[in-house]
Amino acid sequence: MDFIRVRASADGAETISWWTGDVYGWQDDDGPHHLFGFEGVNVARAIADESGWQLLTREAAAYLDPKTREILGTWDNPFTGAEVEVQHVFNDPVNQRLGAYPVPTTRVGGQVVYNVDIRLAYPSPLKVSEFPDNSASDTYRAMELFQFFAKEEDVDSAAANVPSHFSWCRVSPWLPWMAMAQRPGGLVYHVRGAKVERVPERLAEHVGEHFLRAPSQWTGPNMSSWSAFAAKVTM
């Protein structure tokens, strides 16, 4: 499966993907506002099994001041006027099974573009009745829209690990720690990144060694900002 070589590596070696971008938010008749910068890392390992591939990953990311690009500790919410503690992304694991369906591809301008659109709708880990300040709905609804770009000559080679760049857009509800309750509106993430040998030093220090190494076996359930928030407040 060519996409595995573009997204990770077909020989089981770990790969590092780094990204940087921004997060925007809006309410009805208000915005969009540039709320955060966003920088992160995903470490992945692909393992073949009888049904296709297991993509074993964990990821971490930091919310940044949109102007200074410094990592935030607290944030002054312009919608509510309240200062809130920022909960950065530390998701472990974030696993997928691949191979059951072909990934849509387009060859254009000497590149192969892989398109992965993920539409999400499932019971939220944060029920409104239990988390009225932190949950928009009892159903989590979002879209994760990825495009991966690789040179045709690299994809057509026999290399297990194909160099690639990617873009990612996410449309999602307000983050739980923003304490937006059921206010109308939401967030759009827009980032770009690539496979890299190492991540910037500041980000490496922020995420720690664990999030710079890929998992070696399947575990679950997957972690998200919503399940991480639920786990933190119920500890």
KOLKE-204039 format. One record per residue (C-alpha): x, y, z; residue number from 1; residue in three letters. Coordinates in Angstrom, 3 decimals. Layout:
% KOLKE-204039
<atom><x>X</x><y>Y</y><z>Z</z><i>NUM</i><aa>Ala</aa></atom>
...
***
This chain:
% KOLKE-204039
<atom><x>0.000</x><y>0.000</y><z>0.000</z><i>1</i><aa>Met</aa></atom>
<atom><x>1.747</x><y>3.149</y><z>-1.232</z><i>2</i><aa>Asp</aa></atom>
<atom><x>-0.015</x><y>5.375</y><z>1.273</z><i>3</i><aa>Phe</aa></atom>
<atom><x>1.663</x><y>3.571</y><z>4.182</z><i>4</i><aa>Ile</aa></atom>
<atom><x>5.069</x><y>4.450</y><z>2.718</z><i>5</i><aa>Arg</aa></atom>
<atom><x>3.971</x><y>8.097</y><z>2.404</z><i>6</i><aa>Val</aa></atom>
<atom><x>2.319</x><y>8.361</y><z>5.831</z><i>7</i><aa>Arg</aa></atom>
<atom><x>4.838</x><y>6.235</y><z>7.747</z><i>8</i><aa>Ala</aa></atom>
<atom><x>7.264</x><y>3.462</y><z>6.702</z><i>9</i><aa>Ser</aa></atom>
<atom><x>6.462</x><y>-0.018</y><z>5.385</z><i>10</i><aa>Ala</aa></atom>
<atom><x>9.407</x><y>-1.641</y><z>7.186</z><i>11</i><aa>Asp</aa></atom>
<atom><x>8.134</x><y>-0.948</y><z>10.706</z><i>12</i><aa>Gly</aa></atom>
<atom><x>10.572</x><y>1.889</y><z>11.399</z><i>13</i><aa>Ala</aa></atom>
<atom><x>9.248</x><y>4.844</y><z>13.348</z><i>14</i><aa>Glu</aa></atom>
<atom><x>8.677</x><y>8.141</y><z>11.582</z><i>15</i><aa>Thr</aa></atom>
<atom><x>8.241</x><y>11.664</y><z>12.922</z><i>16</i><aa>Ile</aa></atom>
<atom><x>5.801</x><y>14.177</y><z>11.453</z><i>17</i><aa>Ser</aa></atom>
<atom><x>5.983</x><y>17.820</y><z>12.536</z><i>18</i><aa>Trp</aa></atom>
<atom><x>3.428</x><y>20.532</y><z>11.845</z><i>19</i><aa>Trp</aa></atom>
<atom><x>2.752</x><y>24.201</y><z>12.466</z><i>20</i><aa>Thr</aa></atom>
<atom><x>-0.292</x><y>26.359</y><z>11.839</z><i>21</i><aa>Gly</aa></atom>
<atom><x>-3.152</x><y>28.260</y><z>13.412</z><i>22</i><aa>Asp</aa></atom>
<atom><x>-6.564</x><y>27.922</y><z>15.038</z><i>23</i><aa>Val</aa></atom>
<atom><x>-9.521</x><y>30.189</y><z>14.310</z><i>24</i><aa>Tyr</aa></atom>
<atom><x>-12.886</x><y>30.521</y><z>16.048</z><i>25</i><aa>Gly</aa></atom>
<atom><x>-16.221</x><y>32.165</y><z>15.471</z><i>26</i><aa>Trp</aa></atom>
<atom><x>-19.630</x><y>32.619</y><z>17.009</z><i>27</i><aa>Gln</aa></atom>
<atom><x>-22.852</x><y>33.420</y><z>15.180</z><i>28</i><aa>Asp</aa></atom>
<atom><x>-22.410</x><y>36.886</y><z>13.659</z><i>29</i><aa>Asp</aa></atom>
<atom><x>-18.973</x><y>37.225</y><z>15.265</z><i>30</i><aa>Asp</aa></atom>
<atom><x>-15.557</x><y>36.408</y><z>13.847</z><i>31</i><aa>Gly</aa></atom>
<atom><x>-13.689</x><y>34.481</y><z>12.662</z><i>32</i><aa>Pro</aa></atom>
<atom><x>-10.995</x><y>35.298</y><z>15.218</z><i>33</i><aa>His</aa></atom>
<atom><x>-7.344</x><y>34.193</y><z>15.160</z><i>34</i><aa>His</aa></atom>
<atom><x>-7.205</x><y>32.468</y><z>18.552</z><i>35</i><aa>Leu</aa></atom>
<atom><x>-4.014</x><y>30.390</y><z>18.649</z><i>36</i><aa>Phe</aa></atom>
<atom><x>-0.900</x><y>29.278</y><z>16.899</z><i>37</i><aa>Gly</aa></atom>
<atom><x>-0.526</x><y>25.506</y><z>16.934</z><i>38</i><aa>Phe</aa></atom>
<atom><x>2.611</x><y>23.351</y><z>16.663</z><i>39</i><aa>Glu</aa></atom>
<atom><x>2.941</x><y>19.642</y><z>17.198</z><i>40</i><aa>Gly</aa></atom>
<atom><x>4.429</x><y>16.251</y><z>16.475</z><i>41</i><aa>Val</aa></atom>
<atom><x>3.098</x><y>12.806</y><z>15.620</z><i>42</i><aa>Asn</aa></atom>
<atom><x>5.310</x><y>9.729</y><z>15.907</z><i>43</i><aa>Val</aa></atom>
<atom><x>4.172</x><y>6.667</y><z>13.967</z><i>44</i><aa>Ala</aa></atom>
<atom><x>4.968</x><y>3.043</y><z>13.304</z><i>45</i><aa>Arg</aa></atom>
<atom><x>3.164</x><y>0.919</y><z>10.672</z><i>46</i><aa>Ala</aa></atom>
<atom><x>2.824</x><y>-2.821</y><z>11.231</z><i>47</i><aa>Ile</aa></atom>
<atom><x>1.286</x><y>-5.208</y><z>8.698</z><i>48</i><aa>Ala</aa></atom>
<atom><x>-1.393</x><y>-7.625</y><z>9.901</z><i>49</i><aa>Asp</aa></atom>
<atom><x>-3.937</x><y>-9.982</y><z>8.349</z><i>50</i><aa>Glu</aa></atom>
<atom><x>-6.432</x><y>-7.189</y><z>7.594</z><i>51</i><aa>Ser</aa></atom>
<atom><x>-3.967</x><y>-4.610</y><z>6.269</z><i>52</i><aa>Gly</aa></atom>
<atom><x>-1.954</x><y>-2.269</y><z>8.453</z><i>53</i><aa>Trp</aa></atom>
<atom><x>-1.938</x><y>-1.044</y><z>12.008</z><i>54</i><aa>Gln</aa></atom>
<atom><x>-0.813</x><y>2.569</y><z>12.223</z><i>55</i><aa>Leu</aa></atom>
<atom><x>0.454</x><y>3.017</y><z>15.778</z><i>56</i><aa>Leu</aa></atom>
<atom><x>0.907</x><y>6.653</y><z>16.779</z><i>57</i><aa>Thr</aa></atom>
<atom><x>0.973</x><y>9.119</y><z>19.629</z><i>58</i><aa>Arg</aa></atom>
<atom><x>0.981</x><y>12.884</y><z>19.294</z><i>59</i><aa>Glu</aa></atom>
<atom><x>1.503</x><y>16.063</y><z>21.261</z><i>60</i><aa>Ala</aa></atom>
<atom><x>0.986</x><y>19.701</y><z>20.388</z><i>61</i><aa>Ala</aa></atom>
<atom><x>1.177</x><y>23.161</y><z>21.934</z><i>62</i><aa>Ala</aa></atom>
<atom><x>-1.225</x><y>26.064</y><z>21.703</z><i>63</i><aa>Tyr</aa></atom>
<atom><x>0.663</x><y>29.296</y><z>21.021</z><i>64</i><aa>Leu</aa></atom>
<atom><x>0.016</x><y>32.996</y><z>21.349</z><i>65</i><aa>Asp</aa></atom>
<atom><x>-1.090</x><y>33.914</y><z>17.800</z><i>66</i><aa>Pro</aa></atom>
<atom><x>1.234</x><y>36.934</y><z>17.648</z><i>67</i><aa>Lys</aa></atom>
<atom><x>4.345</x><y>36.052</y><z>19.677</z><i>68</i><aa>Thr</aa></atom>
<atom><x>4.144</x><y>32.280</y><z>18.986</z><i>69</i><aa>Arg</aa></atom>
<atom><x>5.076</x><y>31.602</y><z>22.601</z><i>70</i><aa>Glu</aa></atom>
<atom><x>3.614</x><y>28.516</y><z>24.296</z><i>71</i><aa>Ile</aa></atom>
<atom><x>0.623</x><y>29.521</y><z>26.384</z><i>72</i><aa>Leu</aa></atom>
<atom><x>0.066</x><y>28.662</y><z>30.041</z><i>73</i><aa>Gly</aa></atom>
<atom><x>-3.200</x><y>30.552</y><z>30.423</z><i>74</i><aa>Thr</aa></atom>
<atom><x>-5.495</x><y>32.217</y><z>27.911</z><i>75</i><aa>Trp</aa></atom>
<atom><x>-7.794</x><y>35.195</y><z>28.127</z><i>76</i><aa>Asp</aa></atom>
<atom><x>-10.965</x><y>33.987</y><z>26.428</z><i>77</i><aa>Asn</aa></atom>
<atom><x>-12.223</x><y>36.906</y><z>24.284</z><i>78</i><aa>Pro</aa></atom>
<atom><x>-15.715</x><y>35.391</y><z>24.086</z><i>79</i><aa>Phe</aa></atom>
<atom><x>-16.336</x><y>35.028</y><z>27.833</z><i>80</i><aa>Thr</aa></atom>
<atom><x>-13.804</x><y>37.445</y><z>29.338</z><i>81</i><aa>Gly</aa></atom>
<atom><x>-12.481</x><y>34.694</y><z>31.633</z><i>82</i><aa>Ala</aa></atom>
<atom><x>-8.877</x><y>33.549</y><z>32.020</z><i>83</i><aa>Glu</aa></atom>
<atom><x>-8.577</x><y>29.774</y><z>31.622</z><i>84</i><aa>Val</aa></atom>
<atom><x>-5.774</x><y>27.240</y><z>31.966</z><i>85</i><aa>Glu</aa></atom>
<atom><x>-4.594</x><y>25.937</y><z>28.597</z><i>86</i><aa>Val</aa></atom>
<atom><x>-4.663</x><y>22.159</y><z>28.222</z><i>87</i><aa>Gln</aa></atom>
<atom><x>-2.151</x><y>21.244</y><z>25.546</z><i>88</i><aa>His</aa></atom>
<atom><x>-2.437</x><y>18.093</y><z>23.426</z><i>89</i><aa>Val</aa></atom>
<atom><x>-0.914</x><y>14.880</y><z>24.785</z><i>90</i><aa>Phe</aa></atom>
<atom><x>-2.775</x><y>12.073</y><z>23.021</z><i>91</i><aa>Asn</aa></atom>
<atom><x>-1.528</x><y>8.523</y><z>23.577</z><i>92</i><aa>Asp</aa></atom>
<atom><x>-2.465</x><y>6.445</y><z>21.669</z><i>93</i><aa>Pro</aa></atom>
<atom><x>-3.911</x><y>7.682</y><z>18.372</z><i>94</i><aa>Val</aa></atom>
<atom><x>-4.123</x><y>4.433</y><z>16.404</z><i>95</i><aa>Asn</aa></atom>
<atom><x>-5.745</x><y>3.547</y><z>13.087</z><i>96</i><aa>Gln</aa></atom>
<atom><x>-6.345</x><y>0.473</y><z>10.969</z><i>97</i><aa>Arg</aa></atom>
<atom><x>-5.632</x><y>1.007</y><z>7.280</z><i>98</i><aa>Leu</aa></atom>
<atom><x>-5.957</x><y>-1.095</y><z>4.164</z><i>99</i><aa>Gly</aa></atom>
<atom><x>-9.635</x><y>-1.982</y><z>4.006</z><i>100</i><aa>Ala</aa></atom>
<atom><x>-10.311</x><y>0.810</y><z>1.526</z><i>101</i><aa>Tyr</aa></atom>
<atom><x>-8.040</x><y>2.508</y><z>-1.038</z><i>102</i><aa>Pro</aa></atom>
<atom><x>-6.946</x><y>6.050</y><z>-0.241</z><i>103</i><aa>Val</aa></atom>
<atom><x>-8.073</x><y>8.486</y><z>-2.975</z><i>104</i><aa>Pro</aa></atom>
<atom><x>-5.109</x><y>9.790</y><z>-4.983</z><i>105</i><aa>Thr</aa></atom>
<atom><x>-4.500</x><y>12.472</y><z>-7.570</z><i>106</i><aa>Thr</aa></atom>
<atom><x>-1.375</x><y>12.776</y><z>-9.704</z><i>107</i><aa>Arg</aa></atom>
<atom><x>-0.689</x><y>16.397</y><z>-10.538</z><i>108</i><aa>Val</aa></atom>
<atom><x>2.413</x><y>18.466</y><z>-11.240</z><i>109</i><aa>Gly</aa></atom>
<atom><x>4.826</x><y>15.594</y><z>-10.656</z><i>110</i><aa>Gly</aa></atom>
<atom><x>3.301</x><y>14.806</y><z>-7.281</z><i>111</i><aa>Gln</aa></atom>
<atom><x>0.960</x><y>12.181</y><z>-5.883</z><i>112</i><aa>Val</aa></atom>
<atom><x>-1.635</x><y>13.659</y><z>-3.530</z><i>113</i><aa>Val</aa></atom>
<atom><x>-3.409</x><y>11.365</y><z>-1.046</z><i>114</i><aa>Tyr</aa></atom>
<atom><x>-6.709</x><y>12.651</y><z>0.283</z><i>115</i><aa>Asn</aa></atom>
<atom><x>-8.000</x><y>11.458</y><z>3.676</z><i>116</i><aa>Val</aa></atom>
<atom><x>-11.291</x><y>12.970</y><z>4.850</z><i>117</i><aa>Asp</aa></atom>
<atom><x>-12.424</x><y>11.756</y><z>8.264</z><i>118</i><aa>Ile</aa></atom>
<atom><x>-15.966</x><y>12.599</y><z>9.341</z><i>119</i><aa>Arg</aa></atom>
<atom><x>-16.599</x><y>12.051</y><z>13.036</z><i>120</i><aa>Leu</aa></atom>
<atom><x>-19.831</x><y>11.741</y><z>15.017</z><i>121</i><aa>Ala</aa></atom>
<atom><x>-19.868</x><y>9.715</y><z>18.228</z><i>122</i><aa>Tyr</aa></atom>
<atom><x>-20.996</x><y>10.022</y><z>21.861</z><i>123</i><aa>Pro</aa></atom>
<atom><x>-18.943</x><y>12.712</y><z>23.548</z><i>124</i><aa>Ser</aa></atom>
<atom><x>-16.813</x><y>11.734</y><z>26.571</z><i>125</i><aa>Pro</aa></atom>
<atom><x>-18.170</x><y>14.950</y><z>28.094</z><i>126</i><aa>Leu</aa></atom>
<atom><x>-21.929</x><y>14.799</y><z>28.604</z><i>127</i><aa>Lys</aa></atom>
<atom><x>-23.524</x><y>18.209</y><z>28.915</z><i>128</i><aa>Val</aa></atom>
<atom><x>-25.318</x><y>17.173</y><z>32.113</z><i>129</i><aa>Ser</aa></atom>
<atom><x>-21.975</x><y>16.335</y><z>33.754</z><i>130</i><aa>Glu</aa></atom>
<atom><x>-19.802</x><y>19.032</y><z>32.134</z><i>131</i><aa>Phe</aa></atom>
<atom><x>-22.148</x><y>21.951</y><z>31.385</z><i>132</i><aa>Pro</aa></atom>
<atom><x>-19.310</x><y>24.485</y><z>31.090</z><i>133</i><aa>Asp</aa></atom>
<atom><x>-17.067</x><y>22.312</y><z>28.924</z><i>134</i><aa>Asn</aa></atom>
<atom><x>-19.272</x><y>20.417</y><z>26.491</z><i>135</i><aa>Ser</aa></atom>
<atom><x>-21.041</x><y>21.737</y><z>23.406</z><i>136</i><aa>Ala</aa></atom>
<atom><x>-23.166</x><y>18.609</y><z>22.907</z><i>137</i><aa>Ser</aa></atom>
<atom><x>-23.616</x><y>14.997</y><z>23.952</z><i>138</i><aa>Asp</aa></atom>
<atom><x>-22.403</x><y>14.100</y><z>20.449</z><i>139</i><aa>Thr</aa></atom>
<atom><x>-18.907</x><y>14.981</y><z>19.299</z><i>140</i><aa>Tyr</aa></atom>
<atom><x>-19.043</x><y>16.103</y><z>15.663</z><i>141</i><aa>Arg</aa></atom>
<atom><x>-15.960</x><y>17.127</y><z>13.708</z><i>142</i><aa>Ala</aa></atom>
<atom><x>-14.080</x><y>16.723</y><z>10.443</z><i>143</i><aa>Met</aa></atom>
<atom><x>-10.380</x><y>15.947</y><z>9.995</z><i>144</i><aa>Glu</aa></atom>
<atom><x>-9.263</x><y>16.748</y><z>6.439</z><i>145</i><aa>Leu</aa></atom>
<atom><x>-5.773</x><y>15.605</y><z>5.401</z><i>146</i><aa>Phe</aa></atom>
<atom><x>-3.780</x><y>15.842</y><z>2.195</z><i>147</i><aa>Gln</aa></atom>
<atom><x>-0.389</x><y>14.136</y><z>1.859</z><i>148</i><aa>Phe</aa></atom>
<atom><x>1.993</x><y>15.159</y><z>-0.946</z><i>149</i><aa>Phe</aa></atom>
<atom><x>4.868</x><y>13.068</y><z>-2.321</z><i>150</i><aa>Ala</aa></atom>
<atom><x>6.981</x><y>13.181</y><z>-5.467</z><i>151</i><aa>Lys</aa></atom>
<atom><x>5.876</x><y>10.706</y><z>-8.154</z><i>152</i><aa>Glu</aa></atom>
<atom><x>9.425</x><y>9.407</y><z>-8.526</z><i>153</i><aa>Glu</aa></atom>
<atom><x>9.595</x><y>8.609</y><z>-4.797</z><i>154</i><aa>Asp</aa></atom>
<atom><x>6.193</x><y>6.887</y><z>-4.733</z><i>155</i><aa>Val</aa></atom>
<atom><x>7.125</x><y>4.842</y><z>-7.823</z><i>156</i><aa>Asp</aa></atom>
<atom><x>10.386</x><y>3.726</y><z>-6.219</z><i>157</i><aa>Ser</aa></atom>
<atom><x>10.837</x><y>0.703</y><z>-3.967</z><i>158</i><aa>Ala</aa></atom>
<atom><x>11.641</x><y>2.811</y><z>-0.886</z><i>159</i><aa>Ala</aa></atom>
<atom><x>9.928</x><y>1.691</y><z>2.314</z><i>160</i><aa>Ala</aa></atom>
<atom><x>9.808</x><y>5.273</y><z>3.601</z><i>161</i><aa>Asn</aa></atom>
<atom><x>8.730</x><y>7.949</y><z>1.109</z><i>162</i><aa>Val</aa></atom>
<atom><x>9.411</x><y>11.631</y><z>1.969</z><i>163</i><aa>Pro</aa></atom>
<atom><x>6.192</x><y>13.609</y><z>2.210</z><i>164</i><aa>Ser</aa></atom>
<atom><x>4.548</x><y>16.868</y><z>3.179</z><i>165</i><aa>His</aa></atom>
<atom><x>0.980</x><y>17.274</y><z>4.357</z><i>166</i><aa>Phe</aa></atom>
<atom><x>-1.780</x><y>19.727</y><z>5.144</z><i>167</i><aa>Ser</aa></atom>
<atom><x>-4.484</x><y>19.261</y><z>7.757</z><i>168</i><aa>Trp</aa></atom>
<atom><x>-7.707</x><y>21.085</y><z>8.486</z><i>169</i><aa>Cys</aa></atom>
<atom><x>-9.999</x><y>20.303</y><z>11.399</z><i>170</i><aa>Arg</aa></atom>
<atom><x>-13.472</x><y>21.689</y><z>12.009</z><i>171</i><aa>Val</aa></atom>
<atom><x>-14.499</x><y>21.002</y><z>15.597</z><i>172</i><aa>Ser</aa></atom>
<atom><x>-16.492</x><y>22.187</y><z>18.603</z><i>173</i><aa>Pro</aa></atom>
<atom><x>-14.962</x><y>24.510</y><z>21.184</z><i>174</i><aa>Trp</aa></atom>
<atom><x>-12.217</x><y>22.872</y><z>23.229</z><i>175</i><aa>Leu</aa></atom>
<atom><x>-13.384</x><y>21.744</y><z>26.688</z><i>176</i><aa>Pro</aa></atom>
<atom><x>-10.874</x><y>23.907</y><z>28.560</z><i>177</i><aa>Trp</aa></atom>
<atom><x>-12.132</x><y>27.025</y><z>26.762</z><i>178</i><aa>Met</aa></atom>
<atom><x>-15.277</x><y>26.749</y><z>28.965</z><i>179</i><aa>Ala</aa></atom>
<atom><x>-17.622</x><y>27.873</y><z>26.198</z><i>180</i><aa>Met</aa></atom>
<atom><x>-20.588</x><y>25.745</y><z>27.333</z><i>181</i><aa>Ala</aa></atom>
<atom><x>-23.152</x><y>25.422</y><z>24.511</z><i>182</i><aa>Gln</aa></atom>
<atom><x>-22.375</x><y>28.707</y><z>22.757</z><i>183</i><aa>Arg</aa></atom>
<atom><x>-22.938</x><y>28.477</y><z>18.988</z><i>184</i><aa>Pro</aa></atom>
<atom><x>-19.822</x><y>28.416</y><z>16.844</z><i>185</i><aa>Gly</aa></atom>
<atom><x>-16.619</x><y>26.409</y><z>16.777</z><i>186</i><aa>Gly</aa></atom>
<atom><x>-13.020</x><y>26.070</y><z>15.680</z><i>187</i><aa>Leu</aa></atom>
<atom><x>-11.053</x><y>25.594</y><z>12.457</z><i>188</i><aa>Val</aa></atom>
<atom><x>-7.461</x><y>24.312</y><z>12.564</z><i>189</i><aa>Tyr</aa></atom>
<atom><x>-5.252</x><y>24.867</y><z>9.510</z><i>190</i><aa>His</aa></atom>
<atom><x>-1.718</x><y>23.473</y><z>9.551</z><i>191</i><aa>Val</aa></atom>
<atom><x>1.061</x><y>22.240</y><z>7.276</z><i>192</i><aa>Arg</aa></atom>
<atom><x>3.922</x><y>19.894</y><z>7.992</z><i>193</i><aa>Gly</aa></atom>
<atom><x>6.249</x><y>17.136</y><z>6.853</z><i>194</i><aa>Ala</aa></atom>
<atom><x>8.096</x><y>14.026</y><z>7.856</z><i>195</i><aa>Lys</aa></atom>
<atom><x>11.250</x><y>15.151</y><z>9.633</z><i>196</i><aa>Val</aa></atom>
<atom><x>14.303</x><y>13.679</y><z>11.308</z><i>197</i><aa>Glu</aa></atom>
<atom><x>13.801</x><y>15.792</y><z>14.441</z><i>198</i><aa>Arg</aa></atom>
<atom><x>11.485</x><y>18.490</y><z>15.744</z><i>199</i><aa>Val</aa></atom>
<atom><x>12.432</x><y>21.994</y><z>16.908</z><i>200</i><aa>Pro</aa></atom>
<atom><x>14.138</x><y>22.030</y><z>20.293</z><i>201</i><aa>Glu</aa></atom>
<atom><x>11.443</x><y>24.061</y><z>22.016</z><i>202</i><aa>Arg</aa></atom>
<atom><x>8.735</x><y>21.616</y><z>20.965</z><i>203</i><aa>Leu</aa></atom>
<atom><x>10.880</x><y>18.611</y><z>21.925</z><i>204</i><aa>Ala</aa></atom>
<atom><x>11.329</x><y>20.030</y><z>25.416</z><i>205</i><aa>Glu</aa></atom>
<atom><x>7.611</x><y>20.750</y><z>25.699</z><i>206</i><aa>His</aa></atom>
<atom><x>6.391</x><y>17.293</y><z>24.674</z><i>207</i><aa>Val</aa></atom>
<atom><x>9.056</x><y>15.173</y><z>26.391</z><i>208</i><aa>Gly</aa></atom>
<atom><x>10.896</x><y>12.035</y><z>25.282</z><i>209</i><aa>Glu</aa></atom>
<atom><x>7.835</x><y>9.750</y><z>25.438</z><i>210</i><aa>His</aa></atom>
<atom><x>6.082</x><y>11.683</y><z>22.676</z><i>211</i><aa>Phe</aa></atom>
<atom><x>9.156</x><y>11.523</y><z>20.447</z><i>212</i><aa>Leu</aa></atom>
<atom><x>9.014</x><y>7.710</y><z>20.231</z><i>213</i><aa>Arg</aa></atom>
<atom><x>6.389</x><y>5.686</y><z>18.365</z><i>214</i><aa>Ala</aa></atom>
<atom><x>4.363</x><y>2.920</y><z>20.043</z><i>215</i><aa>Pro</aa></atom>
<atom><x>5.451</x><y>-0.654</y><z>19.375</z><i>216</i><aa>Ser</aa></atom>
<atom><x>2.096</x><y>-2.404</y><z>19.855</z><i>217</i><aa>Gln</aa></atom>
<atom><x>-1.624</x><y>-1.747</y><z>19.584</z><i>218</i><aa>Trp</aa></atom>
<atom><x>-3.330</x><y>-0.299</y><z>22.653</z><i>219</i><aa>Thr</aa></atom>
<atom><x>-6.596</x><y>1.523</y><z>23.208</z><i>220</i><aa>Gly</aa></atom>
<atom><x>-8.830</x><y>3.357</y><z>23.467</z><i>221</i><aa>Pro</aa></atom>
<atom><x>-7.563</x><y>6.346</y><z>21.521</z><i>222</i><aa>Asn</aa></atom>
<atom><x>-7.043</x><y>9.582</y><z>23.426</z><i>223</i><aa>Met</aa></atom>
<atom><x>-8.463</x><y>12.955</y><z>22.384</z><i>224</i><aa>Ser</aa></atom>
<atom><x>-8.583</x><y>16.411</y><z>23.929</z><i>225</i><aa>Ser</aa></atom>
<atom><x>-12.109</x><y>15.581</y><z>25.100</z><i>226</i><aa>Trp</aa></atom>
<atom><x>-11.258</x><y>12.257</y><z>26.756</z><i>227</i><aa>Ser</aa></atom>
<atom><x>-8.067</x><y>13.750</y><z>28.206</z><i>228</i><aa>Ala</aa></atom>
<atom><x>-10.089</x><y>16.575</y><z>29.782</z><i>229</i><aa>Phe</aa></atom>
<atom><x>-12.574</x><y>14.092</y><z>31.227</z><i>230</i><aa>Ala</aa></atom>
<atom><x>-9.745</x><y>12.002</y><z>32.691</z><i>231</i><aa>Ala</aa></atom>
<atom><x>-8.054</x><y>15.059</y><z>34.195</z><i>232</i><aa>Lys</aa></atom>
<atom><x>-11.104</x><y>16.450</y><z>35.984</z><i>233</i><aa>Val</aa></atom>
<atom><x>-12.186</x><y>13.045</y><z>37.361</z><i>234</i><aa>Thr</aa></atom>
<atom><x>-8.767</x><y>12.129</y><z>38.795</z><i>235</i><aa>Met</aa></atom>
***
